[in-house]
Amino acid sequence: MLDHEAAPMRLTVLGCRAGMPSHGVASSGYLVTTGAARLLLDCGPGVATALSGVIPPGSLSGVVISHLHIDHCYDLLPLGRRILSDQLTDPFAAHDVDALRPAIPLYVPAGGRDLLLGLAALFPLSTAPILDRVFELALDVREYRPGEEFELGDCLVTMHALRHALPNCGARVQGPAATLAYTGDTGVTDALHTLAADVDLLLAEATLDDTDRSRHGHLSAADAARAAQKANAAQLMLTHLPGGDATRKAQAEPHFDGPVHVAAPGLVHDLV
């Protein structure tokens, strides 16, 4: 259970695999908790299951999606259905939707609303049609623009445009006790330095062995470390890993003066 006002900012890694789940490791998903907030950053395949083992999904303060690649958002449908199902005594009966808890804010890039409604339409539940309304009754879809900021619980979240094949925004989460920055997926860009300026932890993707020369947009561990160093981040955690993760820390450490951590499923990291 969460502590109250004196609680540190806590990061729990729910999934950290680049691309699709593999070897029992879910795709991207990270739970950030403070004294008054429970934020989910990205919700890739396997994340809804992992989240339910940590907190009741309906207790989330908000969900923030960095971009609309499948490995970062696909589990939003099962997550929403779990949240809504937990409120219903009988999902097959008639319901007073006004009696349901308010929908949890879900922040997605422009175009996300139509994509999610299309996903829900692919898997209709004719005998329990209320469960087809998850992106209305369980998750309140709000499309954000780069540079937008919003409050969730006691946290201020600011979205920073980065460099990726699809529009991607890194999230800077400022809480009462600490500040965390999360990249989503990105290539090398000066915008990383603004996203991560003076944060207590930079949670950075480290997909590649070497700097990305393509237009897709990913970081190597060394790229992430150089960005953390230039931004004056206190700590670095490497994530979005392809497997063979043992080398990532060694690749990063020569380029960053602070502690380097490597994400792993279930890892809990407190920031004070």
LINJONOR-V192003 format. One record per pair of residues at least 12 apart in sequence whose C-alpha atoms are under 10 Angstrom apart, sorted by the first residue. I is the first residue (numbers start at 1). GAP is how many residues later the second one is. If there is no record, write none. Layout:
I GAP
I GAP
This chain:
1 53
1 54
2 31
2 32
2 33
2 34
2 35
2 36
2 53
3 30
3 31
3 32
3 33
4 30
4 31
4 32
4 33
5 29
5 30
5 31
5 149
5 171
5 172
6 28
6 29
6 170
6 171
6 266
7 26
7 27
7 28
7 29
7 169
7 170
7 263
7 264
7 265
8 25
8 26
8 27
8 167
8 168
8 169
8 170
8 261
8 262
8 263
8 264
9 23
9 24
9 25
9 26
9 28
9 29
9 146
9 164
9 165
9 166
9 167
9 168
9 169
9 170
9 171
9 191
9 260
9 261
9 262
9 263
10 21
10 22
10 23
10 24
10 25
10 28
10 168
10 170
10 258
10 259
10 260
10 261
10 262
11 19
11 20
11 21
11 22
11 23
11 28
11 29
11 169
11 190
11 192
11 255
11 256
11 257
11 258
11 259
11 260
12 17
12 18
12 19
12 20
12 21
12 28
12 39
12 42
12 251
12 252
12 253
12 254
12 255
12 256
12 257
12 258
13 13
13 15
13 16
13 17
13 18
13 19
13 28
13 34
13 37
13 38
13 226
13 250
13 251
13 252
13 253
13 254
13 255
13 256
14 12
14 13
14 14
14 15
14 16
14 17
14 26
14 27
14 28
14 29
14 30
14 32
14 33
14 34
14 35
14 36
14 37
14 38
14 39
14 40
14 249
14 250
14 251
14 252
14 253
14 254
15 12
15 13
15 14
15 15
15 16
15 27
15 28
15 29
15 30
15 31
15 32
15 33
15 35
15 36
15 57
15 224
15 225
15 226
15 248
15 249
15 250
15 251
15 252
16 12
16 13
16 14
16 28
16 31
16 189
16 222
16 223
16 224
16 225
16 226
16 227
16 246
16 247
16 248
16 249
16 250
17 12
17 27
17 28
17 54
17 188
17 190
17 222
17 223
17 224
17 225
17 226
17 246
17 247
17 248
18 26
18 53
18 54
18 167
18 187
18 188
18 189
18 190
18 221
18 222
18 223
18 224
18 225
19 25
19 26
19 50
19 51
19 52
19 53
19 188
19 221
19 222
19 223
20 24
20 25
20 26
20 50
20 51
20 52
20 222
21 23
21 24
21 25
21 26
21 50
21 221
22 24
22 220
22 221
23 220
24 22
24 241
25 20
25 21
25 22
25 25
25 218
25 239
25 240
25 241
26 17
26 18
26 19
26 20
26 21
26 22
26 23
26 24
26 45
26 239
27 15
27 16
27 17
27 18
27 19
27 20
27 43
27 44
27 45
27 46
27 47
27 48
27 213
27 214
27 238
28 13
28 14
28 15
28 16
28 17
28 18
28 19
28 42
28 43
28 44
28 45
28 156
28 157
28 177
28 211
28 212
28 213
29 12
29 13
29 14
29 15
29 16
29 17
29 18
29 19
29 21
29 22
29 36
29 42
29 43
29 44
29 46
29 155
29 211
29 236
30 12
30 13
30 14
30 17
30 20
30 21
30 33
30 152
30 173
30 235
30 236
30 237
31 12
31 16
31 20
31 23
31 24
31 29
31 32
31 237
32 28
32 123
32 141
32 143
32 148
32 236
32 237
32 238
33 27
33 28
33 120
33 121
33 122
33 142
33 237
34 119
34 120
34 121
34 141
34 142
34 143
34 144
34 236
34 237
35 118
35 119
35 120
35 140
35 141
35 142
36 25
36 116
36 117
36 118
36 119
36 139
36 140
37 22
37 23
37 24
37 25
37 114
37 115
37 116
37 117
37 118
37 138
38 17
38 19
38 21
38 22
38 23
38 24
38 25
38 114
38 115
38 116
38 117
39 20
39 21
39 22
39 23
39 24
39 25
39 113
39 114
39 116
39 118
39 134
40 17
40 20
40 21
40 22
40 23
40 24
40 25
40 66
41 21
41 22
41 23
41 24
41 25
41 31
41 32
41 66
41 129
41 130
41 132
41 141
41 143
42 21
42 22
42 23
42 24
42 25
42 26
42 29
42 30
42 31
42 32
42 33
42 34
42 65
42 66
42 140
42 142
43 20
43 21
43 22
43 23
43 27
43 28
43 29
43 30
43 31
43 32
43 33
43 34
43 36
44 21
44 24
44 25
44 26
44 27
44 28
44 29
44 30
44 31
44 32
45 25
45 26
45 27
45 28
45 29
45 30
45 31
45 33
46 25
46 28
46 29
46 32
47 24
47 25
47 26
47 27
47 28
47 29
47 31
47 32
48 26
48 27
48 28
48 29
48 30
48 31
48 32
48 34
49 26
49 29
49 30
49 33
50 215
50 216
51 28
51 215
52 27
52 30
52 31
53 213
54 212
56 26
56 27
56 30
57 22
57 23
57 25
57 26
57 27
57 29
57 47
58 21
58 22
58 24
58 25
58 26
58 27
58 28
58 29
58 43
58 45
58 46
58 80
58 81
59 24
59 45
60 23
60 44
60 45
60 92
60 93
61 42
61 43
61 44
61 45
61 90
61 91
61 92
61 93
61 94
62 41
62 42
62 43
62 44
62 45
62 77
62 78
62 89
62 90
62 91
63 13
63 41
63 42
63 43
63 44
63 45
63 76
63 77
63 78
63 89
64 41
64 42
64 43
64 44
64 45
64 78
64 80
64 93
64 95
64 105
64 106
64 107
65 41
65 42
65 43
65 44
65 47
65 78
65 79
65 103
65 104
65 105
65 106
65 119
66 41
66 42
66 43
66 93
66 94
66 95
66 96
66 100
66 101
66 102
66 103
66 104
66 105
66 116
66 117
66 118
66 119
67 41
67 42
67 43
67 45
67 97
67 98
67 99
67 100
67 101
67 102
67 103
67 117
67 118
68 40
68 41
68 42
68 43
68 44
68 47
68 48
68 98
68 99
68 100
69 96
69 97
69 98
69 99
69 116
71 169
72 112
72 113
73 35
73 39
73 43
74 42
74 45
76 30
76 40
76 43
76 44
76 58
76 59
76 63
77 39
77 40
77 42
77 43
77 46
77 54
77 55
77 57
77 58
77 61
77 62
78 42
78 56
79 55
79 59
79 60
80 23
80 24
80 51
80 52
80 53
80 54
80 55
80 56
80 57
80 58
80 59
80 60
81 39
81 49
81 50
81 51
81 52
81 53
81 54
81 56
81 57
81 58
82 49
82 52
82 56
83 18
83 20
83 21
83 48
83 51
83 54
83 55
83 56
84 16
84 17
84 19
84 46
84 47
84 48
84 49
84 50
84 51
84 53
84 54
84 55
85 45
85 46
85 49
85 53
87 12
87 13
87 14
87 51
88 12
88 42
88 43
90 38
91 36
91 37
91 38
91 39
91 40
92 33
92 34
92 35
92 36
92 37
92 38
92 39
93 34
93 35
93 36
93 37
94 34
94 35
94 36
95 35
97 33
97 40
98 39
100 37
100 38
101 36
101 37
102 34
102 35
102 36
102 37
102 38
103 31
103 32
103 33
103 34
103 35
103 36
103 37
103 38
104 31
104 32
104 33
104 34
104 35
104 36
104 37
105 30
105 33
105 34
105 35
105 36
105 37
105 47
106 29
106 32
106 33
106 34
106 35
106 36
106 37
106 38
107 32
107 33
107 34
107 35
107 36
107 37
107 38
107 43
108 33
108 34
108 35
108 36
108 37
108 60
108 61
109 32
109 33
109 34
109 35
109 36
109 37
109 50
109 57
109 58
109 59
109 60
110 32
110 33
110 34
110 35
110 36
110 57
111 32
111 33
112 29
112 30
112 31
112 32
113 22
113 27
113 28
113 29
113 30
114 27
116 18
116 19
116 25
117 15
117 16
117 17
117 18
117 19
117 24
120 12
120 13
120 14
120 15
121 12
144 15
144 25
145 14
145 15
145 16
145 22
145 24
146 12
146 13
146 14
146 15
146 16
146 21
146 22
146 23
146 24
146 25
147 12
147 13
147 14
147 22
147 24
148 12
149 22
149 23
149 24
150 23
151 22
151 23
151 24
152 21
152 23
153 22
154 20
154 21
154 22
155 17
155 18
155 19
155 20
155 21
155 22
155 23
155 24
156 15
156 16
156 17
156 18
156 19
156 20
156 23
157 13
157 14
157 15
157 16
157 17
157 18
157 22
157 23
157 24
158 12
158 13
158 14
158 15
158 16
158 23
158 37
159 12
159 13
159 14
159 22
159 23
159 24
159 36
160 12
160 21
160 22
160 23
160 31
160 32
160 34
160 35
160 36
161 22
161 25
161 28
161 30
161 31
161 34
162 21
162 22
162 23
162 24
162 25
162 26
162 27
162 28
162 29
162 30
162 33
162 55
163 20
163 21
163 22
163 23
163 24
163 25
163 26
163 27
163 28
163 29
163 52
163 53
163 54
163 55
164 20
164 21
164 22
164 23
164 24
164 51
164 52
164 53
164 54
165 20
165 21
165 22
165 49
165 50
165 51
165 52
165 53
166 19
166 20
166 50
166 51
167 18
167 19
168 15
168 16
168 17
168 18
168 49
169 13
169 14
169 15
169 16
169 17
169 26
170 12
170 13
170 14
170 15
170 16
170 21
170 22
170 25
170 26
170 33
170 34
171 12
171 13
171 24
171 25
171 32
172 22
172 23
172 24
172 25
172 27
172 30
173 22
173 26
174 25
174 26
176 96
177 23
177 94
177 95
178 21
178 22
178 23
178 92
178 93
178 94
179 17
179 18
179 19
179 20
179 21
179 22
179 23
179 54
179 92
179 93
180 15
180 16
180 17
180 18
180 19
180 20
180 21
180 22
180 23
180 53
180 55
180 56
180 91
181 13
181 14
181 15
181 16
181 17
181 18
181 19
181 20
181 21
181 22
181 23
181 52
181 55
182 13
182 14
182 19
182 20
182 21
182 22
182 23
182 55
182 57
183 12
183 13
183 19
183 20
183 21
183 22
183 36
183 41
183 56
184 19
184 20
184 21
184 34
184 55
184 56
185 19
185 20
185 21
185 22
185 31
185 32
185 33
185 34
185 55
186 18
186 19
186 20
186 21
186 26
186 30
186 31
186 32
186 33
186 38
187 18
187 19
187 20
187 24
187 25
187 26
187 27
187 28
187 29
187 30
187 31
187 32
187 33
187 36
187 37
188 23
188 24
188 25
188 29
188 30
188 31
188 32
188 35
188 36
188 38
188 39
189 28
189 30
189 34
189 38
190 37
190 40
190 41
191 36
191 40
192 12
192 32
192 35
192 36
192 38
192 39
193 33
193 34
193 35
193 36
193 37
193 38
193 39
193 40
194 33
194 36
194 37
195 32
195 33
195 36
196 31
196 32
196 33
196 34
196 35
196 36
196 37
196 38
197 30
197 31
197 32
197 33
197 34
197 35
197 36
197 37
198 30
198 31
198 32
198 33
198 34
198 35
198 36
198 37
199 29
199 32
199 33
199 34
199 35
199 36
199 37
200 32
200 33
200 34
200 35
200 36
200 71
200 72
201 27
201 31
201 32
201 33
201 34
201 35
201 36
201 58
201 59
201 60
201 68
201 69
201 70
202 22
202 23
202 25
202 26
202 29
202 30
202 31
202 32
202 33
202 34
202 35
202 36
202 58
203 21
203 25
203 32
203 33
203 34
203 35
203 36
203 37
203 58
203 59
203 60
204 15
204 16
204 17
204 19
204 20
204 21
204 23
204 24
204 32
204 33
204 34
204 35
204 36
204 58
204 59
205 13
205 14
205 15
205 16
205 18
205 19
205 32
205 33
205 34
205 35
205 36
205 58
206 12
206 13
206 14
206 15
206 16
206 17
206 18
206 19
206 31
206 32
206 33
206 34
206 35
206 36
206 39
206 42
206 43
206 46
206 56
207 12
207 13
207 14
207 17
207 31
207 32
207 33
207 34
207 35
207 36
207 38
207 41
208 12
208 13
208 14
208 15
208 32
208 33
208 34
208 40
209 12
209 13
209 14
209 33
209 38
209 39
209 42
210 12
210 13
210 41
211 12
211 13
218 22
219 21
220 18
220 21
220 28
220 31
220 32
221 16
221 17
221 18
221 20
221 26
221 27
221 28
221 29
221 30
221 31
221 32
221 34
222 26
222 27
222 28
222 29
222 30
222 31
222 32
222 33
222 34
223 28
223 29
223 32
224 12
224 13
224 14
224 27
224 28
224 31
224 32
225 12
225 13
225 24
225 26
225 27
225 28
225 29
225 30
225 31
225 32
225 33
225 35
226 26
226 27
226 28
226 29
226 30
226 31
227 28
227 29
228 27
228 28
228 29
228 30
229 26
229 27
229 28
229 29
230 25
230 26
232 24
232 25
232 26
233 23
233 24
233 25
233 26
234 22
234 23
234 24
234 25
234 26
235 21
235 22
235 23
235 24
235 25
235 26
235 36
236 13
236 16
236 17
236 20
236 21
236 22
236 23
236 24
236 25
236 26
237 12
237 15
237 22
237 23
237 24
237 25
237 26
237 32
238 14
238 22
238 23
238 24
238 25
238 26
239 22
239 23
239 24
239 25
240 22
240 23
240 24
241 21
241 22
241 23
245 17
245 18
245 19
246 16
247 15
248 12
248 13
248 14
249 12
249 13
